[in-house]
Amino acid sequence: MTDHQWLELAAPYALGALDHEERIRFEAHLADCATCRAEVQACREVGGLLAYAAPAATPPGALRERVLRAARQVRPIGARRGPVLPWLAAAASIVLALLAGNAYRQERAAREQASRARAAVQDSLGERDSLIATLLSPDATTAALAATGQAPSARLFWSPTRHRVVMAVYRLPPAPAGRTYQLWAIAKGKPVSLGIFNTQPDGRLTAVMDVPPDLAFQVTAVTEEPAGGSPQPTQQPFLIGKVVGD
Amino acid sequence: MGAPATADYVLIERMARGDERALGELYDRHGGLVYSLALAIVGERADADEVVADALAQAWRTAQDFDPGRGSVGAWLTTITRTRALDLLRARGRRARALTRAALEDGEGLAAPIAAAGDAPDREVERQDTRRLVARSLAELSEPQRRIIELAYFGGLTQTEIAAELQEPLGTVKTRMRAGLEKLRSSLLPRLSRGES
């Protein structure tokens, strides 16, 4: 397919109107193509406004109570039972399905997958005590970076007092020759490099990186850069996540 | 942007911490929009109730997953609601209301009644602008373009399914969908660039 032909799939993809196989192929392409990802994002915003085209209807008065009653039966994911690792109890976590784009009807599947990934990461971390021992701090915060389907995902653990992050990456093929991945902390809207990394042939990596002292950041992102890394990102990030700590 | 939209995000943060009142407030603000959307898809009020209750329960459960960088709270809620509504139809083996309408009606799309909708529920003063703009933008599309986009969004159909439904060549459907969305994009640009949250 030419670049142009790929780009033409962005609108139907954003509307959830691609057939299954076409969608799978396009999602694979999205992982590599920042242009198409941006196009999908733009189309999704247009699509989102279509909800306003629904004829205005007034919900029945009793619905409000029904909504609240339903909510009382479940607790928010972040407020649920104690996690596997005690120190994670202090660290609210968030999983984002992001820039790789995602058809509407996949939304729920993506969330469920993210929940499973979260549990899997917690389990695998239990076996990596030696690596994360340095990070077993009460103040540790964590961010999960995720995309959908078989797209790559990553999870970040950050201890501000130890000025370190541990990053666990899954399903990310090694960067091509002459390229590398780079992790960024977005502080006050400005990307600050936390370091470069590459994955194993199996698409995994666990890495420890130093964080500049006093750097406070809310968002982390991963881009692909020329070997050696870049002072500032040269591409749109393909993974992005928000740090949440309580 | 502006104060109310900022507060939207704060509501989600409070929900993530288990604050039930925040959920009530979220409902007060967006209940009208998501209910209208659900009803437009499922066509029956009892089903729309169920969809909205499910959708807001999901929002409550997954409030932590909300990322303000990705879009507005309203867009997040409508995405959840649309997915839920289409799921409910599929589970019951029913056709979306948009499909029935498309089969029955000529010319009049879903957008048609909007201009007349005056009895706005909550926060409609603010929403009316967006509603009008969206309705106007849809009205500017050619009738086939509008129908195709409505079948995709409100009917949950793929391009292939739309082609079968309308008995049009697939290539034509693809071209019209793309052109229609492109046109919507340019007419909605003022609304998009302003953002909502």
Chai-1 contact restraints between the chains, C-beta under 6 A:
chainA,res_idxA,chainB,res_idxB,connection_type,confidence,min_distance_angstrom,max_distance_angstrom,comment,restraint_id
A,A11,B,R178,contact,1.0,0.0,6.0,A-B,restraint_1
A,A11,B,L181,contact,1.0,0.0,6.0,A-B,restraint_2
A,P12,B,Q159,contact,1.0,0.0,6.0,A-B,restraint_3
A,P12,B,M177,contact,1.0,0.0,6.0,A-B,restraint_4
A,L15,B,A152,contact,1.0,0.0,6.0,A-B,restraint_5
A,L15,B,Y153,contact,1.0,0.0,6.0,A-B,restraint_6
A,A17,B,A152,contact,1.0,0.0,6.0,A-B,restraint_7
A,A17,B,T158,contact,1.0,0.0,6.0,A-B,restraint_8
A,A17,B,Q159,contact,1.0,0.0,6.0,A-B,restraint_9
A,D19,B,T158,contact,1.0,0.0,6.0,A-B,restraint_10
A,D19,B,T160,contact,1.0,0.0,6.0,A-B,restraint_11
A,E45,B,L192,contact,1.0,0.0,6.0,A-B,restraint_12
A,V46,B,L184,contact,1.0,0.0,6.0,A-B,restraint_13
A,V46,B,R185,contact,1.0,0.0,6.0,A-B,restraint_14
A,V46,B,L188,contact,1.0,0.0,6.0,A-B,restraint_15
A,G48,B,A75,contact,1.0,0.0,6.0,A-B,restraint_16
A,L49,B,V134,contact,1.0,0.0,6.0,A-B,restraint_17
A,L49,B,L188,contact,1.0,0.0,6.0,A-B,restraint_18
A,L50,B,Y153,contact,1.0,0.0,6.0,A-B,restraint_19
A,A51,B,L37,contact,1.0,0.0,6.0,A-B,restraint_20
A,A51,B,T78,contact,1.0,0.0,6.0,A-B,restraint_21
A,Y52,B,T130,contact,1.0,0.0,6.0,A-B,restraint_22
A,Y52,B,R131,contact,1.0,0.0,6.0,A-B,restraint_23
A,Y52,B,V134,contact,1.0,0.0,6.0,A-B,restraint_24
A,A53,B,L110,contact,1.0,0.0,6.0,A-B,restraint_25
A,A53,B,A111,contact,1.0,0.0,6.0,A-B,restraint_26
A,A53,B,V134,contact,1.0,0.0,6.0,A-B,restraint_27
A,A53,B,L138,contact,1.0,0.0,6.0,A-B,restraint_28
A,A54,B,S36,contact,1.0,0.0,6.0,A-B,restraint_29
A,A54,B,L37,contact,1.0,0.0,6.0,A-B,restraint_30
A,A54,B,A40,contact,1.0,0.0,6.0,A-B,restraint_31
A,P55,B,P113,contact,1.0,0.0,6.0,A-B,restraint_32
A,P55,B,I114,contact,1.0,0.0,6.0,A-B,restraint_33
A,P55,B,A117,contact,1.0,0.0,6.0,A-B,restraint_34
A,A56,B,S36,contact,1.0,0.0,6.0,A-B,restraint_35
A,A56,B,A117,contact,1.0,0.0,6.0,A-B,restraint_36
A,A57,B,Y35,contact,1.0,0.0,6.0,A-B,restraint_37
A,A57,B,S36,contact,1.0,0.0,6.0,A-B,restraint_38
A,A57,B,L39,contact,1.0,0.0,6.0,A-B,restraint_39
A,T58,B,P121,contact,1.0,0.0,6.0,A-B,restraint_40
A,P59,B,G31,contact,1.0,0.0,6.0,A-B,restraint_41
A,P59,B,Y35,contact,1.0,0.0,6.0,A-B,restraint_42
A,L63,B,D49,contact,1.0,0.0,6.0,A-B,restraint_43
A,R64,B,Y27,contact,1.0,0.0,6.0,A-B,restraint_44
A,R66,B,A53,contact,1.0,0.0,6.0,A-B,restraint_45
A,V67,B,Y27,contact,1.0,0.0,6.0,A-B,restraint_46
A,V67,B,A53,contact,1.0,0.0,6.0,A-B,restraint_47
A,V67,B,L56,contact,1.0,0.0,6.0,A-B,restraint_48
A,L68,B,G24,contact,1.0,0.0,6.0,A-B,restraint_49
A,A70,B,A53,contact,1.0,0.0,6.0,A-B,restraint_50
A,A70,B,A57,contact,1.0,0.0,6.0,A-B,restraint_51
A,A71,B,L23,contact,1.0,0.0,6.0,A-B,restraint_52
A,A71,B,A57,contact,1.0,0.0,6.0,A-B,restraint_53
A,A71,B,W60,contact,1.0,0.0,6.0,A-B,restraint_54
A,V74,B,R61,contact,1.0,0.0,6.0,A-B,restraint_55
A,P76,B,A16,contact,1.0,0.0,6.0,A-B,restraint_56
A,P76,B,G18,contact,1.0,0.0,6.0,A-B,restraint_57
A,P76,B,R61,contact,1.0,0.0,6.0,A-B,restraint_58
A,P76,B,A63,contact,1.0,0.0,6.0,A-B,restraint_59
A,I77,B,R61,contact,1.0,0.0,6.0,A-B,restraint_60
A,I77,B,Q64,contact,1.0,0.0,6.0,A-B,restraint_61
A,G78,B,A16,contact,1.0,0.0,6.0,A-B,restraint_62
A,G78,B,Q64,contact,1.0,0.0,6.0,A-B,restraint_63
A,A79,B,G18,contact,1.0,0.0,6.0,A-B,restraint_64
A,I94,B,Q64,contact,1.0,0.0,6.0,A-B,restraint_65
A,V95,B,D65,contact,1.0,0.0,6.0,A-B,restraint_66
A,L96,B,D67,contact,1.0,0.0,6.0,A-B,restraint_67
A,Y104,B,T79,contact,1.0,0.0,6.0,A-B,restraint_68
A,Y104,B,R82,contact,1.0,0.0,6.0,A-B,restraint_69
A,Y104,B,T83,contact,1.0,0.0,6.0,A-B,restraint_70
A,R105,B,T83,contact,1.0,0.0,6.0,A-B,restraint_71
A,E107,B,T79,contact,1.0,0.0,6.0,A-B,restraint_72
A,E107,B,T83,contact,1.0,0.0,6.0,A-B,restraint_73
A,R108,B,T83,contact,1.0,0.0,6.0,A-B,restraint_74
A,R111,B,T62,contact,1.0,0.0,6.0,A-B,restraint_75
A,K242,B,D67,contact,1.0,0.0,6.0,A-B,restraint_76
